[in-house]
């Protein structure tokens, strides 16, 4: 099993690396670290230079790329050190190209991706934090384990059972990977005003876990306004990670404050495992 960590220079990269190393140790998996020098972005910036400055911009392109590659090598080396200290096999690489394309290609050989919420990959950090990796998730390229909060080991996992195909895919991906199969408290949680309907939403995730050899999970239905009841329960049980079926019906730009996932991202307290 291989875990991809796209490295960037934002502060959340270290938390993502530690989360990846801790998860890989539990799964006996290998971590692959990829840092992409955004050569396409450098060229776009060069193309926007005024006519008299184009020659200078062309001369500066290699210098900028070399500097970014050097910074990337340092980041990769630090993440490799974290993995080595955890006893986790690790390979690291610095590559030049379009970040979206390079991460996409690397993802094809990995099982899931671990990244920080504030990760930015384009030259000059002009991309929206987290948008590139979450777009990969939206296109069902890979499940994503998102380091939303400062790193801490995962001991309690809440699975949000909203019903429908999305949560079934997310739980199925989690279970096939064997995430948190042993040594963790797992709670299937449905937020619904009807106890009976809430229990119905637990049925498919329950079946998936049982089929994949999980045991000892807990089940809970909470009542009240769904986001508030869901978040209150996560706080009550001291959740470390939450499993959800992607971003719901809201686009990235509309997300914050409008869904359970958005609220969880906004408060920055729990790691998130997401798969559309």
PAZAPA-4460 file (N, C-alpha, C; in steps of 0.05 Angstrom, whole numbers, plus 32768, in hexadecimal, padded with zeros to 4 digits):
% residues 276
    n_x    n_y    n_z   ca_x   ca_y   ca_z    c_x    c_y    c_z   seq   type   mol
   8011   7FE8   8000   8000   8000   8000   8011   8019   8000     1      X     A
   8009   802D   7FF1   8018   8046   7FEF   8007   805E   7FF5     2      X     A
   8012   8070   8004   8005   8089   800C   8014   80A0   7FFF     3      X     A
   8005   80B1   7FF0   8012   80C8   7FE3   800F   80E1   7FF4     4      X     A
   8025   80EF   7FF8   8025   8108   8007   8030   811D   7FF3     5      X     A
   801F   812E   7FE7   8029   8144   7FD7   8034   815A   7FE9     6      X     A
   804D   815F   7FE7   805A   8172   7FF9   8057   818E   7FEE     7      X     A
   8054   81A1   8001   8053   81BD   7FFA   8061   81CC   8010     8      X     A
   8063   81E6   800D   8073   81F6   8020   8061   8203   8036     9      X     A
   8048   81FB   8037   8036   8207   804B   8039   81FA   8066    10      X     A
   8031   8207   807B   8035   81FC   8096   8027   81E1   809B    11      X     A
   8012   81DA   808C   8003   81C2   8092   8011   81A9   8087    12      X     A
   8026   81AD   8077   8034   8196   806A   8040   8184   807F    13      X     A
   804B   818F   8094   8057   817F   80AA   8043   816E   80B8    14      X     A
   802B   817A   80BD   8016   816A   80CA   800D   8154   80B8    15      X     A
   800B   8159   809E   8003   8144   808B   8017   812E   808A    16      X     A
   8031   8135   808B   8046   8121   808B   8045   810F   80A4    17      X     A
   8041   811B   80BB   8040   810B   80D3   8027   80FA   80D3    18      X     A
   8011   8104   80C9   7FF8   80F4   80C7   7FFD   80DC   80B4    19      X     A
   800A   80E1   809E   800F   80CC   808A   8022   80B7   8096    20      X     A
   8036   80C0   80A5   8049   80AD   80B0   803B   809B   80C6    21      X     A
   802B   80A8   80D6   801D   8099   80EB   8009   8085   80DF    22      X     A
   7FFB   808E   80CA   7FE8   807C   80BC   7FF6   8065   80AE    23      X     A
   800D   806C   80A1   801C   8057   8092   8027   8042   80A6    24      X     A
   802F   804B   80BD   803A   8038   80D0   8024   8024   80D9    25      X     A
   800C   802D   80DD   7FF6   801C   80E5   7FEE   8009   80CE    26      X     A
   7FF1   8012   80B5   7FE9   8001   809E   8000   7FF2   8092    27      X     A
   8018   7FF6   809D   8030   7FEB   8091   8033   7FF3   8073    28      X     A
   802E   800C   806F   802E   8017   8054   8047   8027   804E    29      X     A
   804B   802E   8036   8062   803F   802D   8057   805B   8027    30      X     A
   8067   806F   802E   8060   808B   8028   8070   8094   8010    31      X     A
   8062   80A1   7FFD   806F   80AD   7FE7   806B   80CB   7FE8    32      X     A
   8081   80DA   7FE8   807F   80F8   7FEB   8086   8104   7FCF    33      X     A
   8076   8116   7FC7   807A   8123   7FAD   8079   8141   7FB0    34      X     A
   808E   814F   7FA8   808E   816C   7FA7   8090   8174   7F8A    35      X     A
   807E   8185   7F81   807E   818D   7F65   8085   81AB   7F62    36      X     A
   809B   81B0   7F53   80A2   81CB   7F4C   808F   81D4   7F35    37      X     A
   8080   81E8   7F39   806B   81F0   7F26   8078   81FF   7F0F    38      X     A
   8085   81F0   7EFD   8093   81FC   7EE6   807F   820A   7ED3    39      X     A
   8067   81FF   7ED1   8053   820D   7EC0   804B   8228   7ECC    40      X     A
   8049   8229   7EE6   8042   8243   7EF3   8058   8257   7EF0    41      X     A
   8071   824E   7EF1   8088   8260   7EED   8087   826C   7ED1    42      X     A
   8081   825A   7EBE   8080   8264   7EA2   8069   8277   7E9D    43      X     A
   8053   8272   7EAA   803C   8285   7EA7   8043   82A0   7EB3    44      X     A
   8052   82A0   7ECA   805A   82BA   7ED5   806E   82C8   7EC3    45      X     A
   807F   82B8   7EB6   8093   82C3   7EA3   8085   82D0   7E8B    46      X     A
   8070   82C2   7E81   8061   82CB   7E6A   8053   82E6   7E70    47      X     A
   804D   82EB   7E89   803F   8303   7E90   8052   831B   7E95    48      X     A
   806C   8317   7E92   807F   832D   7E96   807C   8341   7E7F    49      X     A
   8081   835B   7E85   8081   836F   7E70   8097   836A   7E5B    50      X     A
   8093   8374   7E42   80A6   836D   7E2C   80C3   8371   7E33    51      X     A
   80CA   8387   7E40   80E6   838C   7E46   80F2   837A   7E5B    52      X     A
   80E0   836B   7E69   80EA   835B   7E7F   80E9   833D   7E79    53      X     A
   80E1   8336   7E60   80DE   831A   7E59   80F8   830B   7E5B    54      X     A
   810E   8317   7E50   8128   830A   7E50   8131   8305   7E6D    55      X     A
   812D   8319   7E7E   8134   8315   7E9A   8124   82FF   7EA7    56      X     A
   810A   82FE   7EA0   80F9   82EA   7EAB   8101   82CE   7EA2    57      X     A
   8109   82CC   7E88   8113   82B2   7E7E   812C   82A9   7E8D    58      X     A
   813E   82BB   7E92   8156   82B5   7EA1   8150   82AD   7EBE    59      X     A
   813B   82B9   7EC9   8134   82B4   7EE5   8125   8299   7EE8    60      X     A
   8119   828F   7ED3   8109   8276   7ED5   8118   825F   7EE1    61      X     A
   8130   825A   7ED7   8140   8244   7EE2   8148   8249   7EFF    62      X     A
   814F   8262   7F05   8156   8268   7F20   813F   8264   7F34    63      X     A
   8127   826C   7F2B   810F   8268   7F3C   8109   824A   7F3F    64      X     A
   810B   823B   7F29   8105   821F   7F2A   811A   8210   7F3C    65      X     A
   8133   8218   7F3A   8147   820C   7F4B   8143   8212   7F68    66      X     A
   813B   822B   7F6E   8135   8232   7F8A   811E   8222   7F95    67      X     A
   8109   8220   7F85   80F1   8211   7F8E   80F8   81F3   7F92    68      X     A
   8108   81E9   7F80   8110   81CD   7F82   8120   81C8   7F9C    69      X     A
   8132   81DB   7FA2   8142   81D9   7FBB   8130   81DA   7FD3    70      X     A
   811C   81EC   7FD3   8109   81ED   7FEA   80F9   81D3   7FEC    71      X     A
   80F2   81C8   7FD4   80E3   81AF   7FD4   80F3   8198   7FDF    72      X     A
   810C   8197   7FD8   811E   8182   7FE2   8120   8182   8000    73      X     A
   8121   819A   800B   8122   819D   8028   8108   8193   8035    74      X     A
   80F2   819A   8029   80D8   8191   8033   80D5   8172   8031    75      X     A
   80DD   8167   801B   80DC   814A   8017   80EE   813C   802C    76      X     A
   8106   8147   8030   8119   813C   8043   810D   813C   805F    77      X     A
   80FF   8151   8067   80F3   8153   8081   80DD   813E   8084    78      X     A
   80CD   813B   8070   80B7   8127   8071   80C2   810B   8072    79      X     A
   80D8   8106   8063   80E4   80EC   8064   80EF   80E6   8080    80      X     A
   80FA   80FB   808D   8104   80F7   80A8   80EE   80EE   80BA    81      X     A
   80D6   80FB   80B8   80BF   80F4   80C8   80B8   80D7   80C4    82      X     A
   80B7   80CE   80AB   80B0   80B3   80A5   80C5   809F   80B0    83      X     A
   80DE   80A6   80AD   80F4   8094   80B6   80F2   8091   80D5    84      X     A
   80EC   80A7   80E3   80EA   80A6   8100   80D2   8094   8108    85      X     A
   80BE   8093   80F7   80A7   8082   80FC   80AB   8065   80F3    86      X     A
   80C1   8060   80E6   80C7   8045   80DC   80B7   803E   80C3    87      X     A
   80B0   8052   80B3   809F   804F   809C   80B0   8051   8082    88      X     A
   80AE   803E   8070   80BB   8040   8056   80B2   8059   8047    89      X     A
   80C5   8067   803B   80BE   8081   802F   80CF   8086   8017    90      X     A
   80C3   8092   8002   80D1   809B   7FEB   80C9   80B7   7FE6    91      X     A
   80DC   80C9   7FDF   80D6   80E5   7FDA   80E1   80EE   7FBF    92      X     A
   80D3   8100   7FB2   80DB   8109   7F98   80D3   8126   7F94    93      X     A
   80E5   8136   7F86   80DF   8151   7F7D   80DD   814F   7F5F    94      X     A
   80C6   8159   7F54   80C1   8157   7F37   80B8   8172   7F2D    95      X     A
   80BF   8179   7F15   80B6   8192   7F09   809F   818C   7EF5    96      X     A
   808B   819E   7EF4   8075   819A   7EE2   805C   81A9   7EEC    97      X     A
   8045   81A1   7EE2   802C   81AC   7EEC   8023   819D   7F04    98      X     A
   801F   81AA   7F1B   8019   819B   7F34   8001   8189   7F31    99      X     A
   7FEC   8192   7F24   7FD4   8182   7F21   7FDB   8168   7F12   100      X     A
   7FE9   816B   7EFC   7FEF   8153   7EEC   8002   8140   7EFB   101      X     A
   8016   814B   7F08   802A   813A   7F15   801E   812B   7F2D   102      X     A
   800E   8139   7F3D   8001   812C   7F54   7FED   8117   7F4A   103      X     A
   7FDF   811E   7F35   7FCC   810B   7F29   7FDA   80F1   7F20   104      X     A
   7FF1   80F4   7F13   8000   80DD   7F0A   800A   80CC   7F21   105      X     A
   8015   80DA   7F36   801F   80CC   7F4D   8008   80BE   7F5C   106      X     A
   7FF1   80CA   7F5C   7FDA   80BE   7F6A   7FD2   80A3   7F5E   107      X     A
   7FD7   809F   7F44   7FD0   8087   7F36   7FDE   806E   7F42   108      X     A
   7FF5   8072   7F4F   8003   805C   7F5A   8000   805A   7F78   109      X     A
   7FEE   8069   7F84   7FEB   8069   7FA1   7FCE   8062   7FA9   110      X     A
   7FCA   805C   7FC2   7FB0   8053   7FCC   7F9F   806A   7FD7   111      X     A
   7FAC   807D   7FE4   7F9E   8094   7FED   7FB2   80AB   7FF2   112      X     A
   7FA7   80C2   7FF7   7FB8   80DA   7FF8   7FB4   80E7   8013   113      X     A
   7FCA   80F1   801F   7FC9   8100   8038   7FD4   811C   8032   114      X     A
   7FC5   8130   803A   7FCD   814C   8035   7FC3   815E   804A   115      X     A
   7FCE   8176   804C   7FC5   818A   805E   7FB0   819C   8052   116      X     A
   7F9E   81A6   8062   7F88   81B6   8057   7F92   81CF   8049   117      X     A
   7FA8   81DB   8053   7FB1   81F5   8048   7FC5   81F1   8031   118      X     A
   7FC9   81D9   8027   7FDD   81D4   8013   7FD8   81E3   7FF9   119      X     A
   7FED   81EF   7FEF   7FEC   81FE   7FD5   8004   81F5   7FC5   120      X     A
   8000   81F1   7FAB   8014   81E5   7F9A   801D   81F6   7F82   121      X     A
   800F   820B   7F7C   8016   821A   7F64   802C   822E   7F6B   122      X     A
   803A   8236   7F56   804F   824A   7F59   8043   8264   7F64   123      X     A
   8050   826F   7F79   8046   8287   7F86   802E   8282   7F98   124      X     A
   8027   8269   7F9B   8010   8261   7FAC   7FF7   8270   7FA5   125      X     A
   7FF2   8272   7F8B   7FDA   8280   7F82   7FC2   826E   7F82   126      X     A
   7FC5   8254   7F86   7FAE   8242   7F87   7FA0   8243   7FA2   127      X     A
   7F87   823D   7FA3   7F78   823D   7FBC   7F81   8226   7FCD   128      X     A
   7F86   822B   7FE7   7F90   8215   7FF9   7F7D   81FD   7FF8   129      X     A
   7F8A   81E6   7FF3   7F7B   81CD   7FF3   7F6B   81C6   7FDA   130      X     A
   7F68   81DA   7FC8   7F56   81D6   7FB2   7F5F   81C0   7F9E   131      X     A
   7F79   81BE   7F99   7F83   81AB   7F85   7F7E   818E   7F8E   132      X     A
   7F85   8188   7FA7   7F82   816D   7FB1   7F65   8166   7FB4   133      X     A
   7F55   8178   7FBD   7F39   8173   7FC0   7F2B   8170   7FA5   134      X     A
   7F35   817C   7F90   7F2A   8178   7F76   7F30   815C   7F6C   135      X     A
   7F48   8151   7F73   7F4E   8135   7F6D   7F3A   8122   7F7B   136      X     A
   7F34   8129   7F94   7F20   8119   7FA3   7F05   811B   7F96   137      X     A
   7EFD   8133   7F8D   7EE3   8137   7F81   7EE0   8126   7F68   138      X     A
   7EF7   8122   7F5A   7EF6   8112   7F41   7EFB   80F4   7F47   139      X     A
   7EFA   80ED   7F60   7EFD   80D1   7F69   7F18   80C5   7F61   140      X     A
   7F2D   80D6   7F61   7F47   80CB   7F5B   7F52   80BA   7F72   141      X     A
   7F50   80C5   7F8A   7F5A   80B7   7FA2   7F4A   80C0   7FBA   142      X     A
   7F47   80AE   7FCE   7F3E   80B8   7FE8   7F53   80CB   7FF4   143      X     A
   7F49   80DD   8004   7F5B   80F1   8010   7F59   80F1   802F   144      X     A
   7F6F   80EF   803C   7F71   80F2   8059   7F7C   810E   805D   145      X     A
   7F6B   8120   8067   7F71   813C   8069   7F79   8144   8085   146      X     A
   7F92   814E   8087   7F9C   8157   80A1   7F91   8173   80A6   147      X     A
   7F7A   8175   80B2   7F6D   818E   80B7   7F78   819B   80D0   148      X     A
   7F7D   818B   80E4   7F86   8195   80FE   7FA4   818F   8101   149      X     A
   7FB1   819C   8115   7FCC   8194   811C   7FCD   8176   8121   150      X     A
   7FE4   816A   811B   7FE5   814C   811C   7FE1   8142   8139   151      X     A
   7FD2   812D   813A   7FD1   811C   8152   7FC9   8100   8149   152      X     A
   7FD2   80EB   8157   7FCB   80D0   814F   7FAD   80CC   814F   153      X     A
   7FA3   80BB   813D   7F86   80B6   813B   7F7F   809F   814D   154      X     A
   7F6E   80A4   8161   7F64   8090   8173   7F46   808C   8171   155      X     A
   7F37   80A1   816B   7F1A   80A0   8169   7F11   80AA   814D   156      X     A
   7F02   809A   813F   7EF9   80A0   8124   7EDA   80A0   8123   157      X     A
   7ECF   80B6   811A   7EB2   80B8   8116   7EAB   80B6   80F9   158      X     A
   7E9A   80A3   80F1   7E91   80A0   80D5   7E76   80AD   80D2   159      X     A
   7E74   80C2   80C3   7E5B   80CF   80BE   7E49   80C1   80AB   160      X     A
   7E33   80B6   80B4   7E22   80A5   80A3   7E0A   80B5   809A   161      X     A
   7E0E   80C3   8084   7DF8   80D4   807A   7DE6   80C6   8066   162      X     A
   7DED   80AD   8060   7DDE   809E   804D   7DE7   80A3   8031   163      X     A
   7DE0   8092   801E   7DE7   8096   8002   7E01   808A   7FFA   164      X     A
   7E08   808D   7FE0   7E1F   8080   7FD4   7E39   808C   7FDD   165      X     A
   7E3A   80A6   7FE3   7E53   80B3   7FE9   7E5F   80A8   8003   166      X     A
   7E4F   80A6   8018   7E5B   809C   8031   7E62   807E   802E   167      X     A
   7E52   806F   801E   7E59   8053   801A   7E74   8051   800C   168      X     A
   7E7A   8062   7FF9   7E94   8062   7FEC   7EAA   8069   7FFF   169      X     A
   7EA5   807E   8010   7EBA   8086   8023   7EC0   8071   8037   170      X     A
   7EAB   8065   8042   7EAF   804F   8056   7EBC   8037   8048   171      X     A
   7EB3   8031   8030   7EBF   801B   8021   7EDD   801F   801C   172      X     A
   7EE4   8038   8014   7F01   803E   8010   7F10   803B   8029   173      X     A
   7F06   8046   803F   7F13   8044   8059   7F17   8027   8061   174      X     A
   7F02   8017   805E   7F03   7FFB   8067   7F16   7FEB   8056   175      X     A
   7F15   7FEF   803B   7F27   7FE0   802A   7F44   7FE6   8030   176      X     A
   7F4A   7FFF   8037   7F65   8006   803E   7F6D   7FFB   805A   177      X     A
   7F59   7FF4   806A   7F5F   7FEA   8085   7F65   8000   8098   178      X     A
   7F5C   8019   8092   7F61   802F   80A3   7F54   802B   80BE   179      X     A
   7F62   802E   80D3   7F58   802E   80EF   7F49   8014   80F6   180      X     A
   7F52   7FFE   80E8   7F46   7FE4   80ED   7F4B   7FDB   810A   181      X     A
   7F63   7FE1   8114   7F6A   7FD8   812F   7F75   7FEF   813F   182      X     A
   7F6F   7FEE   8159   7F7A   8001   816C   7F6C   801C   816C   183      X     A
   7F55   801E   815E   7F46   8038   815E   7F29   8033   8166   184      X     A
   7F1D   8047   8172   7F01   8047   8177   7EF3   8052   815E   185      X     A
   7EDF   8043   8153   7ED1   804C   813C   7EB3   804E   8143   186      X     A
   7EA7   8065   813C   7E8B   806A   8142   7E7D   8070   8128   187      X     A
   7E68   8061   8121   7E56   8068   810B   7E41   807B   8116   188      X     A
   7E40   8093   8109   7E2F   80A8   8113   7E1B   80B2   80FE   189      X     A
   7E02   80B3   8105   7DED   80BF   80F4   7DDF   80D5   8103   190      X     A
   7DDB   80EC   80F6   7DCD   8102   8102   7DB1   8104   80F4   191      X     A
   7D9C   80FE   8104   7D82   80FD   80F8   7D6D   8101   810E   192      X     A
   7D57   810F   8108   7D42   8113   811C   7D33   80F9   8121   193      X     A
   7D35   80E6   810F   7D27   80CC   8112   7D3C   80B7   8119   194      X     A
   7D38   80AA   8130   7D4A   8095   8138   7D4A   807E   8124   195      X     A
   7D32   8078   811A   7D30   8061   8107   7D3E   8067   80ED   196      X     A
   7D3A   8080   80E3   7D48   8087   80CA   7D66   8089   80CD   197      X     A
   7D6E   8093   80E4   7D8B   8094   80EA   7D97   8079   80EB   198      X     A
   7D8A   8066   80F8   7D94   804A   80F8   7D96   803E   80DC   199      X     A
   7D83   8046   80CB   7D83   803C   80B0   7D9C   8046   80A1   200      X     A
   7DA5   805E   80A7   7DBD   8068   809A   7DD7   805A   80A3   201      X     A
   7DD6   804D   80BA   7DED   803F   80C4   7DF0   8023   80B6   202      X     A
   7DDC   8019   80A9   7DDB   7FFE   80A0   7DF2   7FF8   808C   203      X     A
   7DF5   8008   8077   7E08   8002   8062   7E25   8005   806D   204      X     A
   7E2C   801B   807B   7E47   801C   8087   7E4C   8005   809A   205      X     A
   7E38   7FFC   80A9   7E3B   7FE5   80BB   7E42   7FCC   80AB   206      X     A
   7E34   7FC8   8094   7E39   7FB0   8084   7E56   7FB1   8078   207      X     A
   7E5E   7FC9   806F   7E79   7FCB   8063   7E8E   7FC5   8078   208      X     A
   7E8C   7FD0   808F   7EA0   7FCA   80A4   7EA1   7FAC   80AB   209      X     A
   7E8A   7FA0   80AD   7E89   7F84   80B4   7E95   7F73   809E   210      X     A
   7E8F   7F79   8085   7E9A   7F6A   806E   7EB9   7F6C   806D   211      X     A
   7EC4   7F83   8076   7EE1   7F87   8074   7EEF   7F7F   808E   212      X     A
   7EE1   7F72   80A0   7EED   7F67   80B8   7EF1   7F79   80CF   213      X     A
   7EE3   7F90   80CF   7EE3   7FA2   80E6   7ED1   7F97   80FC   214      X     A
   7ED7   7F9E   8114   7EC6   7F95   812A   7EC7   7FAA   8141   215      X     A
   7EB3   7FA9   8152   7EB4   7FB9   816A   7EAD   7FD6   8167   216      X     A
   7EA2   7FDD   8150   7E9B   7FFA   814D   7E82   8000   815D   217      X     A
   7E7E   801A   8161   7E66   8023   816F   7E53   8031   815B   218      X     A
   7E3A   8033   8163   7E26   8040   8152   7E16   8054   8162   219      X     A
   7E10   806B   8155   7E02   8081   8163   7DF1   8091   8150   220      X     A
   7DD9   8097   8158   7DC7   80AA   814A   7DC3   80C2   815C   221      X     A
   7DC9   80DA   8152   7DC5   80F2   8161   7DAF   8103   8154   222      X     A
   7DA0   8111   8164   7D8A   8121   815A   7D90   813F   815D   223      X     A
   7D82   814F   814D   7D87   816C   814E   7D90   8176   8133   224      X     A
   7D96   8190   8130   7DA1   819A   8117   7DBA   818B   810F   225      X     A
   7DBB   8180   80F7   7DCF   816C   80F0   7DEC   8175   80F4   226      X     A
   7DF4   818C   80E9   7E10   8194   80EE   7E17   8198   810C   227      X     A
   7E05   81A5   811A   7E0A   81AA   8137   7E0B   8190   8147   228      X     A
   7DF8   817E   8142   7DF7   8164   8150   7E10   8153   8149   229      X     A
   7E17   8153   8130   7E2E   8143   8127   7E48   814E   8135   230      X     A
   7E4C   8168   8134   7E64   8173   813F   7E65   8170   815D   231      X     A
   7E4E   8173   816A   7E4E   8170   8187   7E56   8153   818F   232      X     A
   7E4D   8140   8180   7E54   8124   8186   7E72   8120   8182   233      X     A
   7E7E   812A   816C   7E9B   8128   8168   7EAA   8134   817F   234      X     A
   7EA1   814A   8189   7EAE   8157   819F   7EAB   8146   81B8   235      X     A
   7E94   813B   81BC   7E8E   812B   81D4   7EA0   8112   81D6   236      X     A
   7EA4   8105   81C0   7EB4   80EC   81C0   7ED2   80F0   81BB   237      X     A
   7EDA   8109   81B7   7EF6   810F   81B2   7F00   8103   8198   238      X     A
   7EF1   8107   8183   7EF9   80FC   8169   7F13   8108   815F   239      X     A
   7F23   80F7   8152   7F3C   8100   8146   7F39   8102   8128   240      X     A
   7F28   80F0   811C   7F23   80F0   80FF   7F06   80EB   80FA   241      X     A
   7EFD   80F6   80E3   7EE1   80F3   80DB   7EE1   80E9   80BE   242      X     A
   7ED1   80D5   80B8   7ECE   80CA   809D   7EB4   80D4   8091   243      X     A
   7EB6   80E1   8079   7E9F   80EC   806C   7EA0   80E7   804E   244      X     A
   7E89   80E8   8041   7E88   80E2   8025   7E8C   80FA   8014   245      X     A
   7EA2   8109   8017   7EA8   811F   8006   7E9C   8139   8010   246      X     A
   7E96   814B   7FFD   7E8E   8166   8004   7E70   816B   8002   247      X     A
   7E60   8156   8002   7E43   815A   8001   7E3B   8167   7FE7   248      X     A
   7E26   8178   7FE8   7E1B   8184   7FD0   7E27   819F   7FCA   249      X     A
   7E38   81A9   7FDC   7E42   81C4   7FD9   7E5D   81C5   7FCB   250      X     A
   7E60   81D8   7FB9   7E7A   81DC   7FAC   7E8E   81E6   7FC1   251      X     A
   7EA8   81E4   7FB9   7EBD   81ED   7FCB   7EB9   8209   7FD5   252      X     A
   7EB2   821B   7FC2   7EAF   8237   7FC9   7E98   823D   7FDC   253      X     A
   7E84   822B   7FDC   7E6C   822F   7FEC   7E6D   821F   8006   254      X     A
   7E82   8210   800A   7E82   81FB   801F   7E81   8205   803B   255      X     A
   7E92   8218   8042   7E96   821F   805E   7E7D   8228   806C   256      X     A
   7E76   821B   8082   7E5F   8222   8091   7E45   8216   8087   257      X     A
   7E46   8208   8070   7E2D   81FF   8064   7E29   81E0   8066   258      X     A
   7E3C   81D2   806F   7E3A   81B5   8071   7E49   81AB   8089   259      X     A
   7E45   8191   8090   7E54   8185   80A5   7E72   8186   809F   260      X     A
   7E78   817E   8086   7E95   817E   807E   7EA0   8199   8080   261      X     A
   7E92   81AD   8076   7E9C   81C9   8077   7EA0   81D2   8094   262      X     A
   7E8E   81CB   80A5   7E91   81D3   80C1   7EA9   81C6   80CE   263      X     A
   7EAE   81AD   80C7   7EC5   819E   80D2   7EDF   81AB   80C8   264      X     A
   7EDF   81B2   80AE   7EF6   81C0   80A3   7EFB   81DA   80B1   265      X     A
   7EE5   81E9   80B5   7EE7   8204   80C0   7EF2   8204   80DD   266      X     A
   7EEA   81F1   80ED   7EF3   81F1   8109   7F0F   81E5   810B   267      X     A
   7F18   81D5   80F8   7F34   81CC   80F7   7F3C   81BA   810E   268      X     A
   7F2A   81A8   8117   7F30   8198   812E   7F34   817A   8129   269      X     A
   7F2B   8171   8111   7F2B   8154   810C   7F37   814F   80F0   270      X     A
   7F47   813A   80EF   7F4F   8130   80D4   7F37   8126   80C6   271      X     A
   7F36   8127   80AB   7F20   811F   809B   7F28   810A   8087   272      X     A
   7F1A   80F4   8085   7F1D   80E1   806F   7F06   80E4   805D   273      X     A
   7F0B   80EC   8043   7EF7   80F3   8030   7EF9   80E4   8017   274      X     A
   7EE3   80DB   800C   7EE3   80CE   7FF2   7EC8   80D2   7FE5   275      X     A
   7EC7   80DC   7FCD   7EAE   80E2   7FBF   7EA2   80C8   7FB3   276      X     A
***
